Every structure is written in C-alpha cells, then in structure tokens.
Amino acid sequence: MNYRVIQHPLVGSDLLDITAFIASYAGLAIGKAKVDEITRFISKLSDFPKIGSTRDDILTGLRAIPAAEKAVVCFTVNDDSRTVYVLCVSYAGSEWASRVKERS
C-alpha cells in the first residue's frame, strides 16, 4: 500500500518522555531500545495503515493499536492522500485519549 507516515510535532516529546520513564527504572539503554522498537512499529504503518481498533468515539477515523508491549500508537488514515498521521504515543497506561483530543 505504501502510505506516507507523518507524526504530530509532539510525538517526538512523547517518545522522549517514554525513554525517560523507562530509563528511571530500567536504565537509559533499555529506554532507548524500547523507543526504537516503537519507532520501527510506527514506520510499518506505511505498509499496514488499516490496523488497529477504530475509536470514532474519541475522534472520527482514529485508530489505536498496542505496540512494543506497553505502548499505544494513535493515528488516523487519509486514503485520498495516502497518509497515516500519528497523533500520539503513550506508554504504560498513560492517558492518550485526552492528548488525541488536544492534538486533533
């Protein structure tokens, strides 16, 4: 399918926060490795954009899918422009629905 994956400007902050959170209890190397795993997962959305549960109750067209065991990646898909737009990445049960609403 090859969709283009675009990230909301704050997704980078999400990933830095996840790194810091994991580093606080497991070390920086493990935090970075987990974020690398999440980043690889996000890049695969270009080939599989329609995966994940739809969450129209939060935002029309929103999809949310678990990644790297404890992460959740939230994104929308635009078939006309063949684009996947990643709105946020959360980890370990953090509140992602409110961030999606703030960023949409």
Backbone hydrogen bonds, N-H to C=O, Kabsch-Sander energy under -0.5 kcal/mol:
donor,donor_aa,acceptor,acceptor_aa,energy
3,Y,46,S,-2.9
4,R,82,R,-3.0
6,I,4,R,-0.6
6,I,84,V,-3.2
8,H,86,V,-3.0
11,V,8,H,-2.2
14,D,10,L,-2.0
15,L,11,V,-2.4
16,L,12,G,-2.1
17,D,13,S,-2.7
18,I,14,D,-2.2
19,T,15,L,-2.4
20,A,16,L,-2.5
21,F,17,D,-2.6
22,I,18,I,-2.6
23,A,19,T,-2.7
24,S,20,A,-1.7
25,Y,21,F,-0.5
25,Y,22,I,-1.3
26,A,22,I,-2.8
27,G,22,I,-0.5
27,G,23,A,-1.1
31,G,27,G,-2.0
32,K,28,L,-2.9
33,A,29,A,-2.1
34,K,30,I,-2.3
35,V,31,G,-2.1
36,D,32,K,-2.4
37,E,33,A,-1.9
38,I,34,K,-2.2
39,T,35,V,-2.7
40,R,36,D,-2.4
41,F,37,E,-2.0
42,I,38,I,-2.4
43,S,39,T,-2.1
44,K,40,R,-1.2
44,K,41,F,-0.6
45,L,41,F,-0.5
45,L,42,I,-1.4
46,S,43,S,-1.2
47,D,44,K,-1.3
48,F,44,K,-1.5
51,I,48,F,-1.0
53,S,64,A,-1.9
55,R,62,L,-2.9
58,I,55,R,-1.9
59,L,55,R,-2.0
62,L,59,L,-2.4
63,R,75,F,-3.0
64,A,53,S,-2.3
65,I,73,V,-2.1
67,A,71,A,-2.3
70,K,68,A,-2.4
71,A,67,A,-2.0
72,V,90,S,-2.0
73,V,65,I,-2.7
74,C,72,V,-0.5
74,C,88,C,-2.7
75,F,63,R,-2.7
76,T,85,Y,-1.9
78,N,83,T,-3.1
79,D,77,V,-0.6
82,R,78,N,-0.8
83,T,78,N,-2.1
84,V,4,R,-3.3
85,Y,76,T,-2.6
85,Y,83,T,-0.5
86,V,6,I,-3.0
86,V,84,V,-0.6
87,L,74,C,-2.4
87,L,85,Y,-0.6
88,C,74,C,-1.3
90,S,72,V,-2.5
92,A,70,K,-1.9
93,G,70,K,-0.6
94,S,91,Y,-1.1
96,W,94,S,-0.9
100,V,96,W,-2.3
101,K,97,A,-2.1
102,E,98,S,-2.1
103,R,99,R,-2.0
104,S,100,V,-1.1
